Structures are given as structure tokens and as C-alpha cells.
Amino acid sequence: MALPDFVVVGAPDAGTRVLHAALARHPGLAMSEPAEPGFFLAPGERPPHPGGAEPDVPVWCRADYEALFPNSGLRPRGESTPYYLADFPAQRRMHELLPYLRMVVVLRDPVERAYANWLAQRSAGLEQLPTLAAALEAEEARRAAGWKRRWRYAEHGRYGSQLRRLHTLFPPGQVLLVRYRDLVARPAAALRDICAFVRAVDPASTGAGLAAPGCTFVPAVLGPDGVRAREVSSEDADPLAPALAVLHRRLDPGPPLPPGLREQVLDRFADDIMLLAEVTRQSYDEWLDRGDLPLGTSS
């Protein structure tokens, strides 16, 4: 079946679109176009989009979905729909069809993520409320009135509850957690972890891809978690180089928070941050204090 082997499932406004573009440049992977098909958000039928608004689910028919992954050969197939992480019905559909699917989750400080989400909506003329705090106050009423996912600024940052639900269907071994700050500050290490997890193939040994002019791909070392590229000499080219170039060019720490905003809205996320630490057995204490410094700032 022409279905994905892995999916970048979240979170929105955490660099997932840029990550998809970077992975699409890796010759050992086959990524979907468009980047965010949203197939599992729809229950197998055309989703409504009243008023002619842009639909949340551009690809809802299975035949069209399978057509996104043609002629991939041995390369793992992937797509990136960041709304999957907060949508449990979508996760159930994924599990019914692809129980061994691998998932990549990018975690960004939830206050900084919400602010970036709100700011993008304001810049696009889609958000009329003048502050993130006001938009957070309106979120539940908006959801009840049928507003779309892109206005759920708090919901999409509650990773603890989302991952706890996800793990009732998919074991933690099928889910890779990546920190947004690592994509920005340590992109090479983050990409190597992702490529190993999704089992990107070595283009030199499989013929899955072609080197750019003047580049030579080198054999990779097979490990229990997939294919890991060995260190290369200065004469060789790293297969990750095109993907790294995308991250370096397009990913940045994002806008700093306005003074006092973190303290004003942190109570909406604090309990979930502690739950996230419990679920993942990792510490996110900096989110309770000053965020993903030095990538962002708060007062």
C-alpha cells in the first residue's frame, strides 16, 4: 500500500512545516506534497468548509492520499500534519490503518508556541483580538461556536494530555520527541535523530537518490534503530546537507514574548507541563520559568 511509514504529527507553529521541507530534501526519504494533507482528520468523507473558507483537510479521499507517495522505492514515506497530535479521533484512524506507524512530535514552549500562532493569525488579518491573553479568554467560546483549529492557541500547547492519549494507542517507542530549540540550535543532531528514527535509507547503497553535482554520498552504518550516517571526511558530502540548509535558512527562534505575557498566561499551561514531564520522564521546568531561553525571551 502507498501509505506513510511515518508522520510528523505536531505541534502546530513548532517548525513542523519547515521540518517537512527539510526532510523532503533528504534523498533517503519520500515526503508528501502537499506537506499537510490532513487525511486522518476526516472520517473518510469530504469535510465541510462553510463560507468557502480554506479547508482544514485538503486531502480526504484515500486514493488521493495514496497518490501522494508514488514510486518511493525503499525510501520511507512521510507526511506532516501537526493537527494530528491534538485530535484523538484522527489518531484512532491512524491506528486502525497503520498500527506500526512512527510519529515525530516537535515540542515548543507552549507560551511561545501560542504567541507565535496568535501573531501569525494577526499578521494574516485572521485575528481581531488585540492580545494573546484576550484570545485565550475567548478560546472555549470560539470552539463551541465552531471556529477552526488554527484559533486554538492553548489547546495545541497541551502536550502532556495529548501524549498521554496518544500512548493509549501507540507505544512510546513509536513516538520520537524533538525539542524545537534543538531544531534551531542543534539542527544537525536533531535531523540525525529523526532520520535514524524514521529509518531513512542511504541513497548511495540503494540508488534511492542522486547526489547533487560535485557531491559524493558515503555508506551508512546500520544500527538497531535504523540507518545512521557515519562521520564523513571533508572530501565527502553529508546526505543531510540539503536538509540542514533548509533549517538554517528558514527556521529561527521566533519573536520574543512581550514583557509580562508569560506570567499572565502561564497558569493555562502549568499543570499540563508537569503532566508532560510525568508522561515523558523528561524535565520541562524551564517552561515554568523563562521558556526555551536563549531562543526566546520573557520577563
LUMDOKE-893234 format. One record per residue (C-alpha): x, y, z; residue in one letter. Coordinates in steps of 0.001 Angstrom, whole numbers. Layout:
BEGIN
<pt u="X" v="Y" w="Z" r="a"/>
...
END
This chain:
BEGIN
<pt u="0" v="0" w="0" r="m"/>
<pt u="1184" v="3511" w="-796" r="a"/>
<pt u="706" v="4810" w="2727" r="l"/>
<pt u="3123" v="6646" w="5020" r="p"/>
<pt u="5679" v="4903" w="7182" r="d"/>
<pt u="5936" v="7907" w="9490" r="f"/>
<pt u="4119" v="11172" w="10182" r="v"/>
<pt u="5176" v="14427" w="11808" r="v"/>
<pt u="2073" v="14778" w="13977" r="v"/>
<pt u="2682" v="18036" w="15841" r="g"/>
<pt u="2761" v="20580" w="17137" r="a"/>
<pt u="1476" v="23494" w="15037" r="p"/>
<pt u="3749" v="26562" w="14933" r="d"/>
<pt u="6651" v="24461" w="16201" r="a"/>
<pt u="8624" v="24344" w="12974" r="g"/>
<pt u="6815" v="21350" w="11501" r="t"/>
<pt u="6310" v="22877" w="8059" r="r"/>
<pt u="9991" v="23795" w="7803" r="v"/>
<pt u="10954" v="20350" w="9103" r="l"/>
<pt u="8833" v="18767" w="6369" r="h"/>
<pt u="10585" v="20883" w="3738" r="a"/>
<pt u="13947" v="19852" w="5173" r="a"/>
<pt u="13110" v="16138" w="5199" r="l"/>
<pt u="11851" v="16447" w="1616" r="a"/>
<pt u="15397" v="17403" w="638" r="r"/>
<pt u="16841" v="14206" w="2129" r="h"/>
<pt u="17458" v="11737" w="-731" r="p"/>
<pt u="16674" v="8776" w="1523" r="g"/>
<pt u="13101" v="9864" w="2286" r="l"/>
<pt u="9913" v="10382" w="259" r="a"/>
<pt u="7753" v="13193" w="1645" r="m"/>
<pt u="4217" v="14066" w="608" r="s"/>
<pt u="3182" v="17061" w="-1443" r="e"/>
<pt u="1286" v="18911" w="-65" r="p"/>
<pt u="3095" v="18920" w="3232" r="a"/>
<pt u="-52" v="18860" w="5400" r="e"/>
<pt u="-2687" v="16653" w="3720" r="p"/>
<pt u="-4718" v="16190" w="6916" r="g"/>
<pt u="-6120" v="12876" w="5681" r="f"/>
<pt u="-6728" v="11358" w="9118" r="f"/>
<pt u="-8631" v="14434" w="10320" r="l"/>
<pt u="-11574" v="13461" w="8096" r="a"/>
<pt u="-13735" v="10355" w="8654" r="p"/>
<pt u="-13458" v="9207" w="5054" r="g"/>
<pt u="-15756" v="11833" w="3569" r="e"/>
<pt u="-15435" v="15346" w="2226" r="r"/>
<pt u="-15184" v="17714" w="5218" r="p"/>
<pt u="-17389" v="20814" w="5223" r="p"/>
<pt u="-15758" v="24203" w="4911" r="h"/>
<pt u="-18550" v="26770" w="5262" r="p"/>
<pt u="-18314" v="30141" w="3613" r="g"/>
<pt u="-15766" v="28957" w="1093" r="g"/>
<pt u="-13002" v="29071" w="3717" r="a"/>
<pt u="-9829" v="27108" w="3140" r="e"/>
<pt u="-10492" v="23528" w="4286" r="p"/>
<pt u="-8504" v="22050" w="7164" r="d"/>
<pt u="-8365" v="18757" w="5246" r="v"/>
<pt u="-7093" v="19287" w="1691" r="p"/>
<pt u="-6803" v="15516" w="1048" r="v"/>
<pt u="-9679" v="13409" w="2376" r="w"/>
<pt u="-10053" v="10619" w="-220" r="c"/>
<pt u="-7862" v="7569" w="357" r="r"/>
<pt u="-6995" v="7166" w="-3326" r="a"/>
<pt u="-5801" v="10764" w="-3422" r="d"/>
<pt u="-3872" v="10210" w="-194" r="y"/>
<pt u="-2068" v="7154" w="-1544" r="e"/>
<pt u="-1225" v="9138" w="-4673" r="a"/>
<pt u="920" v="11430" w="-2515" r="l"/>
<pt u="3533" v="8678" w="-2141" r="f"/>
<pt u="4356" v="7389" w="-5646" r="p"/>
<pt u="7455" v="5436" w="-6633" r="n"/>
<pt u="9257" v="5778" w="-3324" r="s"/>
<pt u="11198" v="2541" w="-3736" r="g"/>
<pt u="12884" v="1603" w="-474" r="l"/>
<pt u="12658" v="5122" w="899" r="r"/>
<pt u="10367" v="5563" w="3924" r="p"/>
<pt u="7305" v="7642" w="3105" r="r"/>
<pt u="6251" v="10524" w="5330" r="g"/>
<pt u="3822" v="13387" w="5713" r="e"/>
<pt u="3412" v="16201" w="8238" r="s"/>
<pt u="58" v="17264" w="9654" r="t"/>
<pt u="661" v="18977" w="13007" r="p"/>
<pt u="-3024" v="18983" w="13974" r="y"/>
<pt u="-2949" v="15183" w="14417" r="y"/>
<pt u="-1344" v="15487" w="17869" r="l"/>
<pt u="-4397" v="17166" w="19423" r="a"/>
<pt u="-7005" v="15117" w="17521" r="d"/>
<pt u="-7695" v="11771" w="19180" r="f"/>
<pt u="-10223" v="10597" w="16544" r="p"/>
<pt u="-7504" v="11153" w="13930" r="a"/>
<pt u="-5123" v="9064" w="15996" r="q"/>
<pt u="-7678" v="6248" w="16196" r="r"/>
<pt u="-7999" v="6282" w="12400" r="r"/>
<pt u="-4226" v="6175" w="12101" r="m"/>
<pt u="-4038" v="3213" w="14459" r="h"/>
<pt u="-6778" v="1301" w="12644" r="e"/>
<pt u="-4995" v="1657" w="9316" r="l"/>
<pt u="-1332" v="1853" w="10352" r="l"/>
<pt u="-763" v="387" w="13829" r="p"/>
<pt u="3025" v="358" w="13382" r="y"/>
<pt u="3240" v="3958" w="12192" r="l"/>
<pt u="6126" v="6008" w="13555" r="r"/>
<pt u="5412" v="9542" w="14729" r="m"/>
<pt u="7588" v="12600" w="15234" r="v"/>
<pt u="6437" v="15262" w="17702" r="v"/>
<pt u="8114" v="18673" w="17892" r="v"/>
<pt u="7648" v="20292" w="21299" r="l"/>
<pt u="7942" v="24051" w="21661" r="r"/>
<pt u="7486" v="26044" w="24852" r="d"/>
<pt u="3669" v="26302" w="24901" r="p"/>
<pt u="3544" v="30015" w="25689" r="v"/>
<pt u="5959" v="30840" w="22872" r="e"/>
<pt u="4065" v="28484" w="20559" r="r"/>
<pt u="724" v="30111" w="21383" r="a"/>
<pt u="2181" v="33588" w="20878" r="y"/>
<pt u="3680" v="32624" w="17501" r="a"/>
<pt u="308" v="31108" w="16492" r="n"/>
<pt u="-1616" v="34222" w="17561" r="w"/>
<pt u="899" v="36559" w="15906" r="l"/>
<pt u="662" v="34671" w="12611" r="a"/>
<pt u="-3117" v="34955" w="12720" r="q"/>
<pt u="-2903" v="38689" w="13439" r="r"/>
<pt u="-409" v="39198" w="10618" r="s"/>
<pt u="-2734" v="37376" w="8213" r="a"/>
<pt u="-5702" v="39501" w="9272" r="g"/>
<pt u="-7473" v="36476" w="10772" r="l"/>
<pt u="-7333" v="37501" w="14442" r="e"/>
<pt u="-9121" v="40617" w="15648" r="q"/>
<pt u="-8429" v="40379" w="19378" r="l"/>
<pt u="-5510" v="42673" w="20264" r="p"/>
<pt u="-3635" v="40403" w="22696" r="t"/>
<pt u="-2918" v="36709" w="23136" r="l"/>
<pt u="-4425" v="36888" w="26624" r="a"/>
<pt u="-7723" v="38101" w="25197" r="a"/>
<pt u="-7670" v="35379" w="22547" r="a"/>
<pt u="-7056" v="32722" w="25198" r="l"/>
<pt u="-10034" v="34006" w="27161" r="e"/>
<pt u="-12192" v="33635" w="24046" r="a"/>
<pt u="-10897" v="30218" w="23010" r="e"/>
<pt u="-13559" v="27993" w="24579" r="e"/>
<pt u="-16430" v="30132" w="23315" r="a"/>
<pt u="-14910" v="30194" w="19861" r="r"/>
<pt u="-14523" v="26434" w="19825" r="r"/>
<pt u="-18149" v="25974" w="20883" r="a"/>
<pt u="-19140" v="28289" w="18035" r="a"/>
<pt u="-17264" v="26127" w="15513" r="g"/>
<pt u="-14079" v="28128" w="14995" r="w"/>
<pt u="-11338" v="26123" w="13312" r="k"/>
<pt u="-8238" v="24548" w="14789" r="r"/>
<pt u="-5896" v="27417" w="13932" r="r"/>
<pt u="-7541" v="29589" w="16638" r="w"/>
<pt u="-6986" v="27037" w="19431" r="r"/>
<pt u="-3933" v="28716" w="20894" r="y"/>
<pt u="-3984" v="26952" w="24262" r="a"/>
<pt u="-5239" v="23544" w="23122" r="e"/>
<pt u="-2349" v="22907" w="20778" r="h"/>
<pt u="189" v="23513" w="23534" r="g"/>
<pt u="-1183" v="20944" w="25989" r="r"/>
<pt u="1286" v="18250" w="25004" r="y"/>
<pt u="1065" v="16273" w="28238" r="g"/>
<pt u="-2587" v="15341" w="27851" r="s"/>
<pt u="-2140" v="14831" w="24114" r="q"/>
<pt u="763" v="12412" w="24515" r="l"/>
<pt u="-959" v="10544" w="27327" r="r"/>
<pt u="-3896" v="9886" w="24991" r="r"/>
<pt u="-1617" v="9036" w="22082" r="l"/>
<pt u="183" v="6402" w="24156" r="h"/>
<pt u="-3079" v="4542" w="24729" r="t"/>
<pt u="-2869" v="3663" w="21020" r="l"/>
<pt u="824" v="3864" w="20109" r="f"/>
<pt u="3645" v="2843" w="22466" r="p"/>
<pt u="6313" v="5434" w="23314" r="p"/>
<pt u="8821" v="3522" w="21186" r="g"/>
<pt u="6884" v="4577" w="18083" r="q"/>
<pt u="6941" v="8258" w="19059" r="v"/>
<pt u="10023" v="10479" w="18822" r="l"/>
<pt u="10015" v="13720" w="20811" r="l"/>
<pt u="12073" v="16562" w="19348" r="v"/>
<pt u="12593" v="19910" w="21030" r="r"/>
<pt u="12011" v="22978" w="18863" r="y"/>
<pt u="15027" v="24610" w="20466" r="r"/>
<pt u="17177" v="21717" w="19233" r="d"/>
<pt u="15923" v="22154" w="15669" r="l"/>
<pt u="17070" v="25777" w="15903" r="v"/>
<pt u="20276" v="25444" w="17945" r="a"/>
<pt u="21393" v="21862" w="17161" r="r"/>
<pt u="19806" v="21117" w="13773" r="p"/>
<pt u="22357" v="18530" w="12618" r="a"/>
<pt u="21961" v="16387" w="15736" r="a"/>
<pt u="18164" v="16755" w="15656" r="a"/>
<pt u="17978" v="15742" w="11993" r="l"/>
<pt u="20220" v="12728" w="12529" r="r"/>
<pt u="17980" v="11560" w="15361" r="d"/>
<pt u="14881" v="11985" w="13200" r="i"/>
<pt u="16405" v="10246" w="10171" r="c"/>
<pt u="17573" v="7349" w="12322" r="a"/>
<pt u="14124" v="7035" w="13909" r="f"/>
<pt u="12236" v="7010" w="10598" r="v"/>
<pt u="14907" v="4748" w="9066" r="r"/>
<pt u="15990" v="6964" w="6207" r="a"/>
<pt u="17846" v="4869" w="3664" r="v"/>
<pt u="21340" v="5501" w="2388" r="d"/>
<pt u="20985" v="6799" w="-1186" r="p"/>
<pt u="24456" v="5613" w="-2197" r="a"/>
<pt u="23842" v="1973" w="-1382" r="s"/>
<pt u="20226" v="1751" w="-2571" r="t"/>
<pt u="20104" v="4094" w="-5529" r="g"/>
<pt u="17169" v="5864" w="-3893" r="a"/>
<pt u="18502" v="9290" w="-4701" r="g"/>
<pt u="21154" v="11127" w="-6639" r="l"/>
<pt u="23866" v="13331" w="-5250" r="a"/>
<pt u="23953" v="16957" w="-6161" r="a"/>
<pt u="26699" v="17915" w="-8621" r="p"/>
<pt u="30069" v="17588" w="-7002" r="g"/>
<pt u="28722" v="15600" w="-4025" r="c"/>
<pt u="29536" v="12032" w="-3091" r="t"/>
<pt u="27325" v="10093" w="-721" r="f"/>
<pt u="29085" v="7681" w="1597" r="v"/>
<pt u="27939" v="4324" w="3005" r="p"/>
<pt u="25916" v="4444" w="6205" r="a"/>
<pt u="26190" v="2275" w="9294" r="v"/>
<pt u="23155" v="134" w="10031" r="l"/>
<pt u="22036" v="151" w="13643" r="g"/>
<pt u="19113" v="-1303" w="15616" r="p"/>
<pt u="17146" v="1932" w="15243" r="d"/>
<pt u="17641" v="2222" w="11506" r="g"/>
<pt u="20290" v="3813" w="9341" r="v"/>
<pt u="22754" v="6212" w="10878" r="r"/>
<pt u="25192" v="8116" w="8711" r="a"/>
<pt u="28825" v="7700" w="9710" r="r"/>
<pt u="31130" v="10676" w="10011" r="e"/>
<pt u="32447" v="11773" w="6642" r="v"/>
<pt u="35688" v="13329" w="5595" r="s"/>
<pt u="35936" v="16866" w="4304" r="s"/>
<pt u="36032" v="15490" w="762" r="e"/>
<pt u="32651" v="13815" w="1171" r="d"/>
<pt u="29182" v="15362" w="1278" r="a"/>
<pt u="26716" v="14593" w="4051" r="d"/>
<pt u="23292" v="13460" w="2771" r="p"/>
<pt u="21857" v="15714" w="5474" r="l"/>
<pt u="23409" v="18825" w="3944" r="a"/>
<pt u="20409" v="19847" w="1782" r="p"/>
<pt u="18036" v="19324" w="4720" r="a"/>
<pt u="20294" v="21278" w="7056" r="l"/>
<pt u="20404" v="24135" w="4579" r="a"/>
<pt u="16612" v="24395" w="4758" r="v"/>
<pt u="16608" v="24537" w="8566" r="l"/>
<pt u="19405" v="27099" w="8670" r="h"/>
<pt u="17660" v="29292" w="6118" r="r"/>
<pt u="14052" v="29090" w="7285" r="r"/>
<pt u="13914" v="28245" w="10999" r="l"/>
<pt u="14525" v="30875" w="13675" r="d"/>
<pt u="13828" v="31309" w="17402" r="p"/>
<pt u="10711" v="33332" w="16688" r="g"/>
<pt u="9568" v="36657" w="18133" r="p"/>
<pt u="10312" v="37435" w="21784" r="p"/>
<pt u="7381" v="37488" w="24159" r="l"/>
<pt u="6059" v="40883" w="25238" r="p"/>
<pt u="7061" v="41779" w="28807" r="p"/>
<pt u="4829" v="40127" w="31377" r="g"/>
<pt u="2973" v="37862" w="28949" r="l"/>
<pt u="4390" v="34594" w="30280" r="r"/>
<pt u="3302" v="35381" w="33826" r="e"/>
<pt u="-105" v="36457" w="32581" r="q"/>
<pt u="-954" v="33235" w="30723" r="v"/>
<pt u="1289" v="30534" w="32208" r="l"/>
<pt u="-1437" v="29207" w="34509" r="d"/>
<pt u="-3217" v="27868" w="31414" r="r"/>
<pt u="-293" v="25529" w="30741" r="f"/>
<pt u="1449" v="24879" w="34077" r="a"/>
<pt u="-473" v="21736" w="35066" r="d"/>
<pt u="-16" v="20237" w="31618" r="d"/>
<pt u="3726" v="20982" w="31630" r="i"/>
<pt u="4027" v="18963" w="34833" r="m"/>
<pt u="1922" v="16197" w="33273" r="l"/>
<pt u="4210" v="16223" w="30235" r="l"/>
<pt u="7213" v="15651" w="32490" r="a"/>
<pt u="5405" v="12715" w="34106" r="e"/>
<pt u="4380" v="11178" w="30775" r="v"/>
<pt u="7763" v="11580" w="29080" r="t"/>
<pt u="10033" v="11272" w="32138" r="r"/>
<pt u="11831" v="14398" w="30968" r="q"/>
<pt u="12085" v="17801" w="32606" r="s"/>
<pt u="10444" v="20890" w="31139" r="y"/>
<pt u="10962" v="23094" w="34196" r="d"/>
<pt u="12361" v="25924" w="32075" r="e"/>
<pt u="8896" v="26371" w="30548" r="w"/>
<pt u="7604" v="27161" w="34032" r="l"/>
<pt u="10263" v="29818" w="34418" r="d"/>
<pt u="11707" v="31510" w="31340" r="r"/>
<pt u="10844" v="29319" w="28380" r="g"/>
<pt u="13262" v="27968" w="25830" r="d"/>
<pt u="15979" v="30522" w="26516" r="l"/>
<pt u="18138" v="31666" w="24848" r="p"/>
<pt u="15812" v="31074" w="21905" r="l"/>
<pt u="13011" v="33168" w="23332" r="g"/>
<pt u="12692" v="35828" w="25989" r="t"/>
<pt u="10162" v="36647" w="28634" r="s"/>
<pt u="10093" v="38941" w="31609" r="s"/>
END
